[in-house]
Amino acid sequence: MKSRVPSPVFAVGVTCAVLACLALAGCGGATSDRPSSGTAQATSGAIPATLPARRAPQPGKGSKDPDDVNGDGYRDLLLPAGVVFGSAHGLDPAVRSVWSRAETGDPDLANGVTEPLPVAADLDGDGFPDFVSVRRGPTVQEKGSFPVARAVPNVSWGGPTGPTPGAEPTALRMPDRVTKLGMSQLVRGDFDGDGHHDLAGSAANKSSLVVLYGPFSRSGAPARTETRLPWSGGSLFADAIDPSGKPRATSLLVHGTNDNEQSGNTLVVAHRGTGLAARGTALRRGNAHAFGDFDGDGVRDVAVGDDRSRNDEDAPGTEPPDVDGSLTVHPGSGAPPVVHRLPDVPKGLGTDYGPGGFTAADPDGDGRDGILVATYQGATLIDGDRRTTVLRRGPATVGGKRTPAKWLHARPVGAGDFDGDGRDELVLAWAPGLQFGLYGEHPSYWWITDGTGSRDRASFVTDAFASG
């Protein structure tokens, strides 16, 4: 049986760093004021005001999946301030844990700088994921650089029910050449394929890409570090760690900085035993991307394409023909790239910000990933030559305010096999208001689909932080 590697939630579609805290405010069956389970369209009404009773997760014995927070063998849904736990019946929104950012090593940060939600990785190899955040320290300056707040990765150690609330996080040790300014933009992976979880990030002084190899000691020391790879700028995205624990080297994608135009991508291939290649391979331009096995040959591929965002400050127009409205799958086998056309933009619905990005998903469990593409009306799963539309819609009125019809559709934000049946559930999210309608920010309504049909395995609303 082929090992499944579900796509991590929040890989595409939603800017999660803006969610400082949240709580679960509804779940389960249909009512008149929440997204209903078993239907493709939520009913209209106010967001639920009462919280369902929260149940603590059952402690597990440990697993190899970096998204199995309590180690019970089922993947969990990680949200910026908490976790909804998986089970043999899928996600149960009543079984959840909520942590403040301070409890996971990321308190109120200096100079107004915020980082994305913590990275989950089992750094010490005990079978329970740890939460890694970047803590900003005092402002420091190196010769020839501007003053910056020192960026220090901190880890909150995991356990059978997750990190211990209130426990003092441990600062991770960095290489000497980057320790003064620190490092940020962390991603997890297994970059040398030895089965231990690693971290990669950018040096704040732009000197190099930094790799911290596991296993880590409880004092925060990595097994070894690497700073040989050059770094100039951009965003880092790593392939997923195999949740079965099977060692596999995870490659790294460096996405170029942009101002809403489609920018370039460089693939840094990882090799088992030796780590990341010394030089990257330039791929096509495009702001959307996903790692997966899109041809079913057992080798990991990467898809890059147009997320439909456009910068028209200089003059109206579009991207070049080889970029506009397409995605390209670059096979890991070295076979020629395969180009797919994206769904057309409905007249009058296009914006300069695009509808979102891509995520890999295998909802039918056949071992071949499809590419879930955000559209201006929901999402489309491109699986070989087959295309399936996936739609969920939020209520037309929330808090007495109507949402324009063109902004009622939910956006895809991830996928995962939360019940361990070998098939991925899709995660879609929605919120009222301009920030979500244009940018996909601050999601509050959530659907966990049952495949690509209209039924849901779970649905709930998040709207405010709760610590109890």
C-alpha positions as CSV (number, residue, x, y, z in Angstrom):
1,M,0.0,0.0,0.0
2,K,1.4,3.4,-1.0
3,S,2.2,5.7,1.9
4,R,-0.1,8.7,1.9
5,V,1.3,12.2,2.5
6,P,-1.7,14.6,3.0
7,S,-1.2,18.2,2.3
8,P,-0.8,20.3,5.4
9,V,-3.6,22.6,6.3
10,F,-3.0,26.3,5.4
11,A,-0.7,25.4,2.6
12,V,-2.7,27.7,0.4
13,G,-5.6,30.1,0.3
14,V,-5.5,31.8,3.6
15,T,-3.0,34.2,5.3
16,C,-3.0,32.6,8.8
17,A,-0.5,34.9,10.5
18,V,-3.3,37.5,11.1
19,L,-5.2,35.0,13.3
20,A,-3.7,35.8,16.7
21,C,-6.2,33.7,18.6
22,L,-9.5,31.9,18.1
23,A,-12.0,29.5,19.8
24,L,-14.4,27.0,18.5
25,A,-17.9,28.3,18.7
26,G,-20.1,25.6,17.1
27,C,-20.0,22.2,15.5
28,G,-21.9,19.2,14.4
29,G,-25.4,19.0,13.1
30,A,-27.5,21.6,11.2
31,T,-29.1,24.6,12.9
32,S,-30.4,27.8,11.5
33,D,-27.3,29.8,12.5
34,R,-24.2,27.8,11.6
35,P,-22.8,26.0,8.6
36,S,-24.7,22.7,8.5
37,S,-23.2,19.2,8.3
38,G,-24.3,17.3,5.2
39,T,-25.1,20.2,2.9
40,A,-23.1,22.3,0.4
41,Q,-24.5,25.6,1.6
42,A,-24.7,27.0,5.1
43,T,-28.0,28.4,6.2
44,S,-28.2,32.2,6.9
45,G,-28.2,33.5,10.5
46,A,-26.0,34.8,13.3
47,I,-22.8,33.2,14.4
48,P,-23.5,30.9,17.4
49,A,-23.0,32.7,20.7
50,T,-22.6,29.7,23.0
51,L,-19.6,27.4,23.1
52,P,-20.1,23.6,23.0
53,A,-18.7,21.7,25.9
54,R,-15.0,21.1,25.4
55,R,-13.5,17.7,25.9
56,A,-9.8,17.0,26.4
57,P,-8.1,14.8,23.9
58,Q,-7.1,11.2,24.9
59,P,-3.4,10.9,25.5
60,G,-1.7,8.9,22.9
61,K,1.4,6.7,22.9
62,G,3.2,8.7,20.1
63,S,3.4,8.6,16.3
64,K,5.5,9.6,13.4
65,D,3.0,12.2,12.0
66,P,4.1,15.8,12.8
67,D,0.4,16.8,12.8
68,D,-0.7,14.2,15.3
69,V,-0.4,16.4,18.3
70,N,-1.5,13.9,21.0
71,G,0.2,10.9,19.3
72,D,-2.9,8.7,19.1
73,G,-2.4,7.8,15.4
74,Y,-4.8,10.3,13.9
75,R,-3.9,13.5,12.2
76,D,-5.2,16.7,13.9
77,L,-6.3,20.1,12.4
78,L,-3.8,22.7,13.6
79,L,-5.2,26.2,13.9
80,P,-3.2,29.4,15.0
81,A,-4.1,29.1,18.6
82,G,-5.4,25.6,19.0
83,V,-6.0,22.1,17.7
84,V,-9.1,20.2,16.7
85,F,-8.3,16.5,17.2
86,G,-8.8,13.7,14.8
87,S,-10.2,10.2,15.5
88,A,-11.5,7.1,13.8
89,H,-14.6,9.1,13.1
90,G,-12.7,12.1,11.8
91,L,-12.4,15.6,13.4
92,D,-14.5,16.2,16.5
93,P,-14.6,20.0,17.1
94,A,-15.6,19.4,20.7
95,V,-12.3,17.6,21.3
96,R,-9.9,20.5,21.2
97,S,-7.1,22.3,22.9
98,V,-6.5,26.0,22.8
99,W,-3.1,27.7,23.5
100,S,-2.3,31.4,23.7
101,R,0.6,32.5,21.5
102,A,2.6,33.2,24.7
103,E,2.2,29.6,25.8
104,T,3.7,28.4,22.5
105,G,6.8,30.6,22.6
106,D,5.3,33.5,20.7
107,P,4.2,36.3,23.0
108,D,3.4,39.9,22.1
109,L,6.2,40.7,19.7
110,A,8.5,43.7,19.5
111,N,8.1,46.4,16.8
112,G,4.8,45.1,15.7
113,V,6.4,42.1,13.9
114,T,4.4,38.9,13.8
115,E,5.2,35.5,12.5
116,P,3.0,32.7,11.1
117,L,1.4,30.2,13.4
118,P,3.8,27.8,15.1
119,V,5.6,25.1,13.1
120,A,4.7,21.6,14.4
121,A,7.7,19.2,14.2
122,D,8.9,16.4,16.5
123,L,12.3,17.8,17.2
124,D,13.4,15.4,19.9
125,G,11.9,12.3,18.4
126,D,9.7,11.3,21.3
127,G,6.6,10.7,19.1
128,F,4.9,14.0,20.0
129,P,5.1,17.2,17.8
130,D,6.7,20.3,19.3
131,F,5.6,23.8,18.5
132,V,8.3,26.2,17.2
133,S,7.8,29.9,17.0
134,V,10.1,32.9,16.4
135,R,10.4,35.2,19.4
136,R,11.6,38.7,18.6
137,G,14.2,40.1,21.0
138,P,16.0,43.4,21.5
139,T,17.0,45.4,18.4
140,V,20.5,44.7,17.3
141,Q,22.7,45.8,14.3
142,E,25.5,44.2,12.3
143,K,28.0,46.3,10.3
144,G,26.4,47.5,7.1
145,S,22.9,46.5,8.0
146,F,19.8,48.3,9.4
147,P,18.8,47.7,13.1
148,V,16.5,44.7,13.4
149,A,14.8,42.9,16.2
150,R,16.7,39.7,16.9
151,A,14.8,36.6,15.7
152,V,15.2,33.6,17.9
153,P,13.4,30.3,17.3
154,N,11.8,28.9,20.4
155,V,10.3,25.5,21.0
156,S,7.5,24.4,23.3
157,W,8.0,20.7,23.8
158,G,5.1,18.4,23.0
159,G,3.5,15.6,25.0
160,P,0.6,13.2,25.0
161,T,-1.9,16.1,25.1
162,G,0.2,18.7,23.4
163,P,2.6,21.3,24.8
164,T,2.3,22.1,28.5
165,P,0.5,25.5,28.9
166,G,2.7,28.0,30.7
167,A,5.9,26.0,30.4
168,E,8.9,28.2,29.5
169,P,9.9,27.6,25.9
170,T,13.5,26.7,25.0
171,A,15.5,28.8,22.6
172,L,17.0,26.8,19.8
173,R,20.7,27.1,19.2
174,M,21.7,28.7,15.9
175,P,25.0,28.6,13.9
176,D,27.5,31.3,15.1
177,R,27.4,33.2,11.8
178,V,23.6,34.0,12.2
179,T,23.2,34.0,15.9
180,K,23.5,37.8,16.3
181,L,20.5,38.7,14.2
182,G,18.9,35.3,14.3
183,M,16.7,33.5,11.7
184,S,13.0,33.4,10.8
185,Q,10.6,32.1,8.2
186,L,10.9,28.6,9.5
187,V,9.6,25.5,7.7
188,R,9.8,21.9,8.8
189,G,11.1,19.0,6.8
190,D,13.4,16.0,6.6
191,F,16.0,17.5,4.4
192,D,18.5,14.6,4.5
193,G,15.9,11.8,4.6
194,D,17.2,10.2,7.9
195,G,13.7,10.1,9.5
196,H,14.5,13.0,12.0
197,H,12.5,16.2,11.7
198,D,14.6,19.3,10.6
199,L,14.0,23.0,10.4
200,A,15.0,25.4,7.6
201,G,14.9,29.2,7.7
202,S,16.4,32.4,6.4
203,A,19.2,34.1,8.1
204,A,18.2,37.6,9.2
205,N,21.5,39.0,7.9
206,K,20.8,37.5,4.4
207,S,24.0,35.5,4.6
208,S,22.5,32.1,3.9
209,L,19.7,29.6,4.1
210,V,20.0,27.9,7.5
211,V,19.2,24.3,8.1
212,L,19.0,22.9,11.7
213,Y,19.1,19.1,11.5
214,G,17.4,16.8,14.1
215,P,17.2,15.2,16.5
216,F,17.4,18.2,18.9
217,S,18.3,17.9,22.5
218,R,16.0,19.3,25.2
219,S,18.5,22.1,25.6
220,G,17.7,23.2,22.1
221,A,20.8,22.0,20.3
222,P,20.4,20.5,16.8
223,A,22.4,17.4,15.8
224,R,24.2,19.6,13.2
225,T,23.7,22.8,11.3
226,E,24.3,24.0,7.7
227,T,24.8,27.4,6.3
228,R,26.4,26.6,2.9
229,L,23.3,27.5,0.8
230,P,23.0,31.1,-0.4
231,W,20.1,33.3,0.4
232,S,18.9,36.5,-1.1
233,G,15.2,36.7,-0.4
234,G,11.8,35.2,-1.0
235,S,9.5,32.7,0.8
236,L,10.3,29.1,1.8
237,F,7.9,26.2,1.3
238,A,8.9,22.6,2.1
239,D,7.5,19.3,1.0
240,A,5.5,17.4,3.6
241,I,7.0,14.8,5.9
242,D,5.6,11.4,5.4
243,P,3.1,10.8,8.3
244,S,3.9,7.1,8.4
245,G,7.5,7.9,9.5
246,K,9.0,6.4,6.4
247,P,12.2,8.3,5.8
248,R,12.1,10.5,2.7
249,A,14.1,13.6,1.8
250,T,11.8,16.6,1.5
251,S,12.7,19.2,-1.1
252,L,12.4,23.0,-0.7
253,L,10.7,25.6,-2.9
254,V,12.0,29.2,-2.8
255,H,9.3,31.6,-4.1
256,G,10.5,35.0,-5.2
257,T,9.4,38.2,-3.6
258,N,6.6,40.0,-5.5
259,D,4.2,42.9,-5.4
260,N,1.1,41.0,-6.5
261,E,2.6,39.9,-9.8
262,Q,3.5,36.3,-10.5
263,S,7.1,35.7,-9.5
264,G,9.7,33.1,-10.0
265,N,10.4,29.8,-8.2
266,T,13.5,27.8,-7.5
267,L,13.3,24.1,-6.5
268,V,16.1,23.0,-4.1
269,V,16.0,19.2,-4.4
270,A,16.7,17.1,-1.3
271,H,18.7,13.9,-1.4
272,R,18.6,11.2,1.2
273,G,21.9,11.1,3.0
274,T,23.3,14.3,1.6
275,G,20.6,16.9,2.2
276,L,19.6,19.8,0.0
277,A,21.4,20.3,-3.4
278,A,24.0,23.0,-3.6
279,R,22.2,24.7,-6.5
280,G,18.5,25.1,-7.2
281,T,16.5,24.5,-10.4
282,A,14.6,27.5,-11.8
283,L,10.9,26.7,-12.4
284,R,8.2,28.7,-14.1
285,R,6.6,31.9,-12.6
286,G,3.5,31.6,-10.5
287,N,2.4,32.4,-6.9
288,A,0.5,29.2,-6.3
289,H,2.3,25.9,-5.6
290,A,1.9,22.5,-4.0
291,F,4.0,19.4,-3.5
292,G,2.4,16.0,-4.1
293,D,2.5,12.8,-6.2
294,F,0.4,14.1,-9.1
295,D,1.1,11.3,-11.5
296,G,0.9,8.4,-9.1
297,D,4.3,7.0,-9.8
298,G,5.4,7.1,-6.1
299,V,7.8,10.0,-6.6
300,R,7.1,13.5,-5.3
301,D,6.3,16.2,-7.8
302,V,5.8,20.0,-7.5
303,A,3.0,22.0,-9.1
304,V,3.5,25.8,-9.7
305,G,1.0,28.1,-11.3
306,D,-1.0,31.3,-11.7
307,D,-2.9,32.3,-8.6
308,R,-4.6,35.1,-10.7
309,S,-3.2,38.0,-8.6
310,R,-2.2,40.9,-10.7
311,N,-0.3,44.2,-10.3
312,D,-1.8,46.8,-12.6
313,E,-0.2,49.9,-11.1
314,D,1.8,50.6,-14.2
315,A,-0.7,49.6,-16.8
316,P,-3.6,47.1,-17.1
317,G,-2.8,43.8,-18.6
318,T,-2.1,40.2,-17.9
319,E,0.8,37.8,-17.4
320,P,2.6,36.3,-20.4
321,P,0.8,33.4,-22.2
322,D,3.0,30.8,-20.6
323,V,2.0,32.0,-17.1
324,D,-1.5,33.3,-17.5
325,G,-4.3,31.0,-16.4
326,S,-2.2,27.8,-16.2
327,L,-0.4,25.5,-13.8
328,T,2.6,23.3,-14.5
329,V,3.4,20.0,-12.8
330,H,7.1,19.3,-12.6
331,P,7.5,15.5,-12.2
332,G,10.0,14.3,-9.6
333,S,11.0,11.5,-12.0
334,G,12.5,14.1,-14.4
335,A,9.8,13.6,-17.1
336,P,8.7,16.6,-19.1
337,P,6.5,19.2,-17.3
338,V,2.8,18.8,-17.8
339,V,0.7,22.0,-18.2
340,H,-3.0,22.3,-17.2
341,R,-5.3,25.1,-17.9
342,L,-7.1,26.7,-14.9
343,P,-10.8,27.3,-14.7
344,D,-11.9,30.5,-16.5
345,V,-12.6,33.6,-14.4
346,P,-16.3,34.3,-14.5
347,K,-17.1,37.7,-15.9
348,G,-17.1,40.5,-13.3
349,L,-15.7,38.4,-10.5
350,G,-11.9,38.8,-11.1
351,T,-9.9,40.9,-8.6
352,D,-6.3,42.1,-8.4
353,Y,-5.7,39.8,-5.4
354,G,-6.7,36.4,-6.9
355,P,-9.0,33.7,-5.4
356,G,-6.2,31.8,-3.6
357,G,-3.7,29.1,-4.3
358,F,-3.2,25.3,-4.6
359,T,-3.1,22.3,-2.3
360,A,-2.5,18.6,-2.9
361,A,-5.3,16.2,-2.0
362,D,-6.2,12.6,-2.6
363,P,-9.9,12.4,-1.6
364,D,-10.5,9.0,-3.4
365,G,-7.5,7.3,-1.8
366,D,-6.1,6.0,-5.1
367,G,-2.5,7.1,-4.2
368,R,-2.5,9.8,-6.9
369,D,-2.9,13.4,-5.6
370,G,-5.1,15.9,-7.3
371,I,-4.5,19.6,-7.2
372,L,-7.2,21.6,-5.4
373,V,-7.3,25.0,-7.1
374,A,-9.0,28.0,-5.5
375,T,-11.5,29.7,-7.9
376,Y,-13.7,32.8,-7.7
377,Q,-16.7,30.5,-7.0
378,G,-15.1,27.9,-4.7
379,A,-12.6,25.3,-5.7
380,T,-11.9,22.8,-8.5
381,L,-10.0,19.5,-7.9
382,I,-7.8,18.8,-11.0
383,D,-7.0,15.0,-10.9
384,G,-5.4,14.0,-14.1
385,D,-7.9,14.7,-16.8
386,R,-10.8,14.7,-14.3
387,R,-12.1,18.0,-12.8
388,T,-14.5,18.2,-9.9
389,T,-16.1,21.4,-8.5
390,V,-16.2,21.7,-4.7
391,L,-18.5,24.4,-3.3
392,R,-19.4,25.7,0.2
393,R,-21.1,29.0,0.9
394,G,-21.4,31.1,4.0
395,P,-24.6,32.8,5.2
396,A,-25.8,35.8,3.3
397,T,-26.3,37.9,6.5
398,V,-24.1,37.9,9.6
399,G,-24.6,40.3,12.5
400,G,-27.2,42.2,10.5
401,K,-24.8,42.9,7.6
402,R,-25.2,41.4,4.2
403,T,-22.3,39.8,2.3
404,P,-22.2,40.5,-1.4
405,A,-23.1,37.3,-3.4
406,K,-19.7,37.3,-5.1
407,W,-18.0,36.8,-1.7
408,L,-20.2,34.0,-0.3
409,H,-18.1,31.2,-1.5
410,A,-15.7,29.4,0.9
411,R,-12.0,29.1,0.0
412,P,-10.0,25.8,0.1
413,V,-7.3,26.0,2.8
414,G,-5.9,22.5,3.1
415,A,-6.5,18.8,3.1
416,G,-5.8,15.8,5.4
417,D,-6.7,12.3,6.3
418,F,-8.1,13.0,9.8
419,D,-9.8,9.6,10.3
420,G,-7.0,7.3,9.0
421,D,-9.1,5.7,6.2
422,G,-6.5,6.5,3.5
423,R,-8.7,9.2,1.9
424,D,-8.2,13.0,2.4
425,E,-10.9,15.3,3.6
426,L,-10.8,18.8,2.2
427,V,-10.8,21.9,4.5
428,L,-12.7,25.0,3.3
429,A,-13.1,28.2,5.2
430,W,-15.1,31.5,4.9
431,A,-15.8,34.7,6.8
432,P,-17.9,37.8,6.1
433,G,-16.4,41.1,5.2
434,L,-13.9,42.7,2.8
435,Q,-10.7,41.2,4.3
436,F,-11.9,37.7,3.6
437,G,-13.7,38.5,0.3
438,L,-10.6,40.0,-1.3
439,Y,-7.7,38.5,0.6
440,G,-8.9,35.4,2.4
441,E,-8.0,36.7,5.8
442,H,-9.6,36.0,9.2
443,P,-11.6,32.8,8.3
444,S,-14.3,31.9,10.9
445,Y,-16.6,29.4,9.3
446,W,-15.1,25.9,8.5
447,W,-16.1,22.9,6.6
448,I,-14.4,19.5,6.6
449,T,-15.8,17.7,3.6
450,D,-16.5,14.1,3.0
451,G,-14.6,13.8,-0.3
452,T,-15.6,16.1,-3.1
453,G,-19.3,15.8,-2.7
454,S,-21.8,17.9,-0.8
455,R,-21.6,16.0,2.5
456,D,-19.4,17.3,5.4
457,R,-17.7,15.3,8.0
458,A,-17.7,18.3,10.3
459,S,-18.4,22.0,10.3
460,F,-18.0,24.7,12.9
461,V,-17.5,28.4,13.6
462,T,-14.6,30.2,15.2
463,D,-15.0,33.7,16.4
464,A,-13.2,34.6,19.6
465,F,-10.3,33.4,21.8
466,A,-11.2,31.2,24.8
467,S,-8.7,29.9,27.3
468,G,-11.0,27.6,29.3
